[in-house]
Amino acid sequence: KFQAEINQLMSLIINAFYSNKEIFLRELISNASDALDKIKYAGLQDKSLLESNKKLEIRIIPDKTNKTLTIEDDGCGMTKSELISNLGTIARSGTKQFMEALKQGADVNMIGQFGVGFYSAYLVADRVTVYSKNNEDEQYIWESEAGGHFTVKRDEGEALGRGTRIVLHLKEDQEEFLDERGIKDLVKKHSQFIQYPINLLVTKEDEVTDSDDDEKIEEVNDDDEPKIEEVDSDDSEDDGKKKKTVTTQEWELLNKTKPLWLRRADEVSPEEYAEFYKSLTNDWEEHMAVKHFQVEGQLEFKAVLFVPKRAPFDMFDQKKKANNIKLYVRRVFIMDNCEDLIPEWLNFVKGLVDSDDLPLNISRETLQQNKILKLVKKNLVKKCIEMFNEIMENKEEYDKFYESFARNIKFGIHEDSANREKIAELLRYQTTKSGEEFISLAEYVERMKEEQENIYYITGENQKSVETSPFIEGLKKRGLEVIFMTDAIDEYAMQQMKEYDGKKFVNVTKGELDIPLSEEEKEEE
């Protein structure tokens, strides 16, 4: 039986009407790419793991006769227990959040971000069959018509070697997804930047004459073994030779694009960045900002970094592994949850780093001590801060950025002593004089009174409690501005940030305030 939450999710997907059902292909290709990443990385440590199947690619097979669409990969495959847990009995952390988002009118396009992309298959299929072979187990078949149950049994049929084959038995009104042209367009739209070859089995018809009879017409099958294909005779003659219409099948490579990060930034269009971002992150929206650069000299690497438009639902989930920056070494994928590549306060930044200097067979353990990685990290932080400053040039955009990621910036103040001064420039607060506006610390200092030596702030649970606090009355009467800090992390950040631009921070609720007298007050005295 499916786990209850998964059952509810499948019911939502099956019974609701979604206009953009096409996203199922993107999700299944993305999962296939992840499985290939895993076996490729494992193969760097132990080459024997790749012996079971040396190909590393994704194949799409439309079958109009049987009304099925098959997506195959040569990835790590799943054991029997993984088929049961991954596809049925263990709900991902995002299952519940995704269902809640759907009920509130969110787009089904978001499904990949919540880790439940496989179930998008049921947008177009009423039955899904999964064949899978992992190096550690026999070959198994998982199948479900999404009625609350699934079956798993040993597969005695055609051997996969290693990998997964997903067969979608399409609903009657979804057979448009068997059209070759449509499949090509979808792969170009959503998956052109996948790092593994995506091959489509295409059907071609050619006319041949008798003189071509000696040539055998071959159909490509999964084992690359030739098959003689039946041909239709045509009685019309040309120069006394009979013509025949011959149907052949062959693989066509769909993603021929050079990896985007290897190109120069001025050669990449905004649309290409948007598609690359979506394929990299499973986000349904375009990014807010991008930084594409390369570092040369003693250290050489290329990187593309993105800021999403909104914060991920699980950004501060301690159980979730950070996996926003993919690490490549000389175009070979190494890992996607390298915690030593970017500090925790920047866990919302997505992207990719391709290093020319790291060894290909680097392990998680040796990464932690690697000096090159420390330099890469330092450069990434620097470039992220540059990117945030570029967003700041557009106030409206920066307001949206700050609304989503203010807590990260404040966490950075606490965590990143080397960049604290630069991060402080990113902070924004409301004050006793700013009204609805959020101002920077630089703006606060600029309008400080001549005799004022300190930056005054007050912490509290919410805006109302700080605005009506008796602690600020005396300061307001003297025309002194007080910063409101209503986020729990503010006090945490202030423990580390003692001053800004030579001015000390003073919490107006802690102890007696030494407020300097104005010139008028001095004269009165």
Secondary structure as GFF3:
##gff-version 3
##sequence-region A 1 525
A	DSSP	alpha_helix	4	15	.	.	.	ID=ss1
A	DSSP	alpha_helix	23	45	.	.	.	ID=ss2
A	DSSP	three_ten_helix	47	50	.	.	.	ID=ss3
A	DSSP	beta_strand	58	63	.	.	.	ID=ss4
A	DSSP	beta_strand	68	73	.	.	.	ID=ss5
A	DSSP	alpha_helix	80	84	.	.	.	ID=ss6
A	DSSP	pi_helix	85	89	.	.	.	ID=ss7
A	DSSP	alpha_helix	95	103	.	.	.	ID=ss8
A	DSSP	three_ten_helix	108	114	.	.	.	ID=ss9
A	DSSP	three_ten_helix	117	123	.	.	.	ID=ss10
A	DSSP	beta_strand	125	133	.	.	.	ID=ss11
A	DSSP	beta_strand	139	144	.	.	.	ID=ss12
A	DSSP	beta_strand	151	154	.	.	.	ID=ss13
A	DSSP	beta_strand	163	170	.	.	.	ID=ss14
A	DSSP	three_ten_helix	172	178	.	.	.	ID=ss15
A	DSSP	alpha_helix	180	190	.	.	.	ID=ss16
A	DSSP	beta_strand	198	209	.	.	.	ID=ss17
A	DSSP	three_ten_helix	210	212	.	.	.	ID=ss18
A	DSSP	beta_strand	231	238	.	.	.	ID=ss19
A	DSSP	beta_strand	241	253	.	.	.	ID=ss20
A	DSSP	three_ten_helix	260	262	.	.	.	ID=ss21
A	DSSP	three_ten_helix	265	267	.	.	.	ID=ss22
A	DSSP	alpha_helix	270	281	.	.	.	ID=ss23
A	DSSP	beta_strand	289	295	.	.	.	ID=ss24
A	DSSP	beta_strand	301	307	.	.	.	ID=ss25
A	DSSP	beta_strand	325	329	.	.	.	ID=ss26
A	DSSP	beta_strand	332	335	.	.	.	ID=ss27
A	DSSP	three_ten_helix	344	346	.	.	.	ID=ss28
A	DSSP	beta_strand	350	355	.	.	.	ID=ss29
A	DSSP	alpha_helix	364	368	.	.	.	ID=ss30
A	DSSP	alpha_helix	371	392	.	.	.	ID=ss31
A	DSSP	alpha_helix	395	415	.	.	.	ID=ss32
A	DSSP	three_ten_helix	417	419	.	.	.	ID=ss33
A	DSSP	alpha_helix	420	424	.	.	.	ID=ss34
A	DSSP	alpha_helix	441	446	.	.	.	ID=ss35
A	DSSP	beta_strand	454	459	.	.	.	ID=ss36
A	DSSP	alpha_helix	463	467	.	.	.	ID=ss37
A	DSSP	three_ten_helix	470	472	.	.	.	ID=ss38
A	DSSP	alpha_helix	473	477	.	.	.	ID=ss39
A	DSSP	beta_strand	482	485	.	.	.	ID=ss40
A	DSSP	alpha_helix	488	494	.	.	.	ID=ss41
A	DSSP	beta_strand	499	500	.	.	.	ID=ss42
A	DSSP	beta_strand	503	507	.	.	.	ID=ss43
A	DSSP	alpha_helix	519	524	.	.	.	ID=ss44
###
